[in-house]
Amino acid sequence: MSTEPIALATALAAFDALWKPHIVTRVNDYDVRIAKLHGEFVWHVHEHTDEFFLVLDGRLEIAMREPAGERTVHLPTGAVFSVPRGTEHRPAAPTGASILLFEPSGTTNVGDRHDAVPDHITETAGYALEDR
């Protein structure tokens, strides 16, 4: 990890891959990841951790299956939201988005349980920013 400040716009410009989170730094045992999104992700669950989203650009939708039923939260640029651990959810960015995530290091993007992973998604615990 860098010991110098990291400009998120520069970091985002360093890669084009969609749905492939890149680790920009670490805070204690957590990765700070950025990702570019377009289209839908896979329904998945993180059994042991919440998942924090900050929309840097664009619009993110997060569908969730909760005890009271299914609902979707809509996050514009600048909005934050945390999906509680154990909640089945599916992020989507119909018109594209860039996001920042906080997740425990080693957490895979498709969680502990998930639907079949489509070809446009790669299961990962995050790429180093230099890995493009």
N, C-alpha and C positions, 0 to 999 in steps of 0.2 A: 504494500500500500504506500501511496505517496505521502511524503511529509510536507508537501506543498499544497496550497489551495487548489481546488478543482472547480473549473467553470463548467456547470452542468450543460450549457449550450455546446461547449467545445466537446465534452464527453459524448453527448448525443450525436454530434456530427461525425464522430469517429467510427460509427457503424451504421449499417442500413437494415440489418436483419430484424424481422418482426418476431415478437413473442420469445425473444432470447435475452433474458435479463443479464446485464453486465454489472459487476460489482465495482462501485467507484471508491468505496472506503468501508471500514468496519468500525463499529461502536461497541465496545465490550465484546460480547459474543454474537453480535448481530451484523449482518451484511446490510449495507445501504446499496440498493440496486436501482438501476434505471433501465427502462425498456421502451421500445417503440411497438405500438399495437395497431392492428387493423383487422377487422372482422371479429369472429368469436373464438374464445378459448374453449377449453373443455370443462365440463362439470367436474368439480373435485372438492376434497375436504382435507383440511389440515387438522388432524385430531388433537395435536398438542400445542398449537400456537395460534394466536390471532394473526391476521395479515393486514398491514397498514398500507394504504394507497394515498398518494398525493398526485393529483393530475397537474403536470407541468404545462401541457399544451393539449388542446383538443377537448374531447368529451369522452368520458368512460361511463359505461353502464355495468352494474354488477347485479345479476340476478341471484337470488338466494332462496333456498328451500328451508323455511322455518316451520316450527310447530303450528303456527297459525295459518300457514299456506305459503305460496310463492309470492315474492315481491321483487321489484327492481329498484335500486337506487340509481339516480342520475347525477353524475359528478362533472360539473364544468371545470374549466381551467381554474386552478387555485384551490379547488375543494379537496378535503381529506375525508377518509372513511376507513374504519377498521372492521373487517369481517371477523366476528367472534370465532374462536376455535371450535371445531366440531360442526360448523355450519357449511352445508353443501352450497357451493357458489360457482358462478360462471361469469368472468369478466368479458366484456365485449366493447369494441370501439368501432361502430359502424362507419364512421367517417375518419377514423385515425386518431391516435393520441400518443403522448409521451408521458410516462409516469415514473415516480420514484416509490420504491417499496422498502420497508424495514422487515427483515425476517431473520430468525436465528440462522447463523452460519450452518450450511449443510442442508437447509430446507429445500426440497425440490419444488419446482414451480407447479407440478401437477399434484402435489400433496401426497397424503397417505393412501387415499382411495380416489379413484377417478374412472370416468368413462374411457372408452377406447380413445387413444391419442391419435388425432388426425395427422396427416402428412405435414401440414404447415406448422406443427408444434414439435419442438424438441424437448424431451424431458431433461432438466438440468438443475443443478444447485447454483447456477450462475457462472458466467464467463468472466475472466479477468478482462478489464477494459482493453488491454492490448490484444486480446484474442478477438479477431474480427472475422 
